[in-house]
């Protein structure tokens, strides 16, 4: 066996990584991941791996991982607007590629490029770019956060471009996306929202209820219709479930005489009929709220997201979220025009760390940042876990959940 004291800059064909595995809700204290090219050949207890039984591993590189290191699956973010100065809503290629590189190196090896409410031409330009990046296997798909959202709960969305559901426009967006549009946020109380949901699900687009001022009954009925539509389109399991865009944020608060969409979404998630997003970055939600939702609905019905914008990974200052100026102070991004929170500045690994600090068990936090979002995207046979045959995406951290290495497709990025 040869030895390596650090991650190789060019990936050998066969690599062995040893540490504490956390995947699919389980922990293997003395674990091992064997990588063959861009695939996982083995993942499990170290004493269960015999290199003589795996072709090519007799001379595999054994990577020098410090004692106490964690090995996680590559993280999966279904709601992400950029990072490191790169901004997906702008639809500018150089900016987008800058964000992609940063996100991959930060441990988010799979993500959707999230756009915001914008004029038709800007949406189409962005979609065209992200179809290209999906084809290059840099981005997993597209998330449209708008334009069919509530004026009353628009948050950082530009109200000038909000629309009531327009099926002609939706047809145009779906057509331009050529099957790459994965999810879309919508407000179910808007006129024509039911037909919009039907159109989305018929094209395999997951409806994501959010930026809404609706009541409990409207949210419940819309999520049920979205689930029925996805099932009719041939989806099953978690991939047949609608999602909820950043639960609590962009919707009325839960009130004892007007439960609103929050109660409906929690109930549907607890029943396994919807999946809720949580921006557990310490800014969008109080840590106790995060812990409570995990206790109520379970990790398998939650996806941790960043809602990150261009400032993620950078210092305080002035940035853009699509066409809107944003100021970041103390790590909190706010829209210059209204003072509304304007996306996140944390990486997904930082969100996982803060979720654990809130009292959520590490295996649950990792599950909600890997296996569940992978299932939402219908990619459980490709990503989201450390299992034989899956893509070799591995995040390595120390005991404090600080990043020490990222492998994507069998290649070390950091």
N, C-alpha and C positions, 0 to 999 in steps of 0.2 A: 504494500500500500504506500502511496505517496502522501505527503502531508502538505497542508497549506495553512499559513498563519493568518491569512486574510482572504477576503473574497477575491477570486481571480477576475481580471479585467476582461478576459475572453473566456467564455464558458466551455469547459471540457465536456465531453459527451456524458461522462458518468461522475456524479457528485454525491457525497454522503454528508448530511447535516444532522447534528445531534443536539438535542435540547429538550425542553419541556413542550410537548405538542398540545395545543389547544385548538380543537376543531370539532364541529358538529355537536357542540354542547358537552364534550368530554375532555378530560385532561389526562395525558400520558406523561408521567413525571420524567422518566428516562426514555425519551422517544427518539425516533430516527426517521428522517425523510431521505429516500434514495431517489435521485433524479437521473432520468435517462433522456438526454436531449432536452426537449421542451415538455416532457411528461413526467409525472410521478410514477415511479416503478414500485415503491413501497412506502408506506407511512404507518408507523405503529411503534410498539415497544422495541427498544434497541436489541433486546435479547431474542427477538423474534425474527431478526434479519440475518440471513447467512449469505454473504456475497457469492459463495460458490454456487448458490442456487439461482443466481440472476446473471444472465449473460452480460459480460462486459464490466461487471463490478469487482472483479478480482484485482484490478489495478485502478480502482476509482479514487478520485480526489476526496480525501477526508478533510473537511473544512474545520479550521480552528475556531470554534465558537466558544466564547467565555462560559464558564460554569454559571448556571442559573439563567441562561438565556431562554426566552420563549420563542417558539416557532408557531406562527399563525398563518392561515390561508391569506392570500392577497385580499385586501379590503375592497369592498364593492359599494360605490356611492351612486344612488339613483337620483340625487338632487344636488347638482354642483354647477356653479356658474363661472368657475375659474380659479386662479391662484397665481402667486408670484408675478403679479402685474399683468397677467393674461386674462382676457375677458371673453367668455363664450358669447354673450348676447351681442357683442359688437359685430360678430360675423367676419372679423378680420383674421386672415389665415395666420400671419406671423404671431399675433397675439394669442390665438387659440393654441398654436403649437407650443408656445412658451408655457402656457398653462398645463397642457398635456404632459410635457416633460416633468414639470414640477410635481404634478399629482402622482405620476407613476413612481417617481423617486421618493415621494413621501409615504409610500405604502399603499396608495389607492390604485391598485393595478387594473381595476375595471370600473368604469363610470359612464354615466350618461352626460352628454353635453346639454346643460339646461339653458334655455333661452327665456327671455322675459317678454311681456307685452310690448309690441312695437308695430310700426306700420307694415302693411302687407309686403312691400318690397324688401324691407329689412328681414322679415321672417323668412321669406323665400331665399334671400341671399345666404342667410345663416344655415338654413336647411341644406342648400346646395353644398356648402363647405363641409358640413358634418356628415353628409352622405359620403363624401370623399374620404374623410378621416375614419369613418366606419369601415370603408372598403380597404383602408390601409391597416386595419386592426388596431388602431390607436384609441378609438372610442367605441363603446359598446352599442350606442344608439343615441337617440335624441329625446329630450324632454322639453315640451312646450309648457311654460308656466304662463298661460294666457293665450290669446287676448280675451277669452270669454269668462271674465271674472267680475266680482261685485265691486261697484264703486265704493260702497260703504266699507269694504274690507280690502281695499286694494294694496295696503301696506306700501312697499317701495315700488309697486307697479305704476307706470305713468298713466294717470287717468285719462289723458288725452287720446289714448289709443285703445281703451277698453271698448269692447263690442258685445252686443247681444249675439248669441249663437247664430252663425251664418254658415249654412250648410254648403253653399257654393265655395266660400273661402276655405272651409274645412276640407272639402274635396280636393281643392287645389293644393293645400298643404300636404295632405296625405299622398297625393300623386307625386309631388316634388320629392317627398321623403323616400319613395320607392321601397317601402317596407322597413325603413330605418327609424320611423317614429315609434318609440317604445311606450311613452306615457304622456298624458296631457292633463294639466290641472284645469278644472272648470268649476263654476258655481252652479249648483243644481236648481236654484230658484229662478234663474233667468228664463225668459220666454224662449222656448225652443230647445231647452237643455236636454229634454228626454230624447228628442230626435238626434241631438248631437251625440249623446251616449250611444245610441243605436249605431250611428255611423262609425264612431270610434271602434266599438267592439267588433263590428263586422269586418273591420280592417286589421284586427289584432292589436289595436292600440289600447293600453290599459288606462281607463278613466281614473283620475286622481282628484277626489273632491277636495276643494280648498279655496281660499280667498272668497269666502262665502258668508252671507248673513242669514242663511236659511234656518228654519226651525228643525226640531228633532224628526218630525214625520217626513219632511221633505228629504232630509239627509238619509234616513233609513230607506225610504222607497227608492231613491236614486242609487244608493249602493247595492241594493238588492237587484235592481234592473241591470246595473253594470255587471254584476256577477253572473246573472242569467245570460246576458249577451256574450260574455267571454266563454262561458260553458257551451253555448250554442255554436260559437265559432271554433270549437274543438279544443279549447284549453282545459286543463285539469289541474288539481292540486293547488298550490299557492299561485301558480301562474294564471289561474282563473279568477283570482281575487282582485277587486278594485283596491286602490290605495287611497290614503288620506294625506294630502300635502301638509307637511309640518303641523301636526295636531296642536291645537291651542292657538298657534300663531296665524293671523289672518282670518280669524273667526270670532264671534262673540263669546265671552267667557261663560262658563257653566254657572247657571243661576238656579236656585231652588224652585223658582216659579216659572222659569223659562230655560229649560235644559239645553236647547239649541243643538247645534251639530256635534258639540263635544260629547255629550252623553250618547248620542246615536253612534258615533264612531267608536267610542269605547265599547259599547255593547256589541256592535257588529264584530269588532276585533276579538273580543272575549269569546264570542261564539264561533270564531274561525271563519267569518264571512267577509273580512276586510283586513288589510294590513295598514298600520298607522306609521307615518314617519315621525321621528322625534329629533329635533335639533338640540342635542344634549351637550351644548357647548358652554353652559354656565351663564349665558347671556339671554338666549331665547326662552329658556325654561329654568326654573329653580331646580336644584338637584333633587329636592324631595318630590317634586312633581314627576321627574324622570323615574325615580325609584318606585313611586306609587303606580305608575302606568305599567311598569314591568311586573309588579305584584298582581295587578288587576287582569292583564290580558296575556302575559307570558311572552318570553323572548321570541317565540316562534311566530308571533303576530305583530312584531315591531321591526322596522328598519331604521337604523341610526343613519342620519344624513348630516351633511355639513351646511348645505345651502351656501357654500363658500363663494365669495366673489374675488375680484382681482387682488385684494389686499391680503388674502390668506398667505401666510408665510413671510409677510413683510411688516415693516414698522408702521406706526401711526402716520397718517398723512392724508392727502387728497387723492381720490380714485374715481373711477367711473363704473357704474353698473348699467351696461347698455348705454342709453342716451342720457342717463341721470347722474349728476355729480354727487359724490359720497365723501363724507369725512370720517376717518377712523381715529378715534381717541380712546386710549386705554384699551385697545383691542376691540372696541365696539364700533361697528359701521352704522352710520345713520345718514339718511337722505338729507341733503342740504335744504331741499325745498320744504320739507315737512317735519324733519326730525325723526321720522319712522326708522326703525331698525331696517337696515338695507343689506341683508344677507349676513353670512358668517365669515369669520377670519381664521377659523381653526381647520386643521387637517382632520381627516376621519380618524386617524390614530389618536389624535388629541381628544376627539369626541369620545372614543372608546375609553381612554384614560379617565376622563371626567365622569363618564358613566359608572365606571368602577368605583371612583372616589365617592359617588353618590350612594353607594351601597349595593350596587348590582353585582352579582357574581361574575367574575371574569369570563367563564365559559358562555354565560348568557349574553354579555356585551359583545363578545366576538361573534357569536351566532347571529346577532342582529346586525352585524356589520359585514357579514360574509355569506353564510348559508341562506338566510332569509332573502336579502336582496337578489342573490343569484337565482333563487327560485322564482321571485317576482318576475325576473327577466327571462325565465324559462331556460336558464343556463346551468342548472344543477349538475348536468352531466359533463360540464366543462370547467367550471370554477366554483368557488365558494367553500371548498373543503380541502383537507389534506388526505386524499384517498388515491389509491392506485388508478391510473388512467386519466386523472384530471390534469389540467394544465399546470405546469410547474411554476406557480405563483406563490412565493413564500415571503412572509414578513418576519424579520428577526428583531427582537427587542431585548433590552436588559430587564432586570427584575422590576424596575420602576416604569416599565412600558415606554422607555425611550428608544427611538429607532436606532438600530445598528446595522441593518442590512435589508435590502429589498431585491428579490429575484422575481423577474417577470418572463414568462416563456422560457425558463431555464437560463436566462441571462441575468447576471448581477448588475443592477443599476446603481446601487450605492452600498 
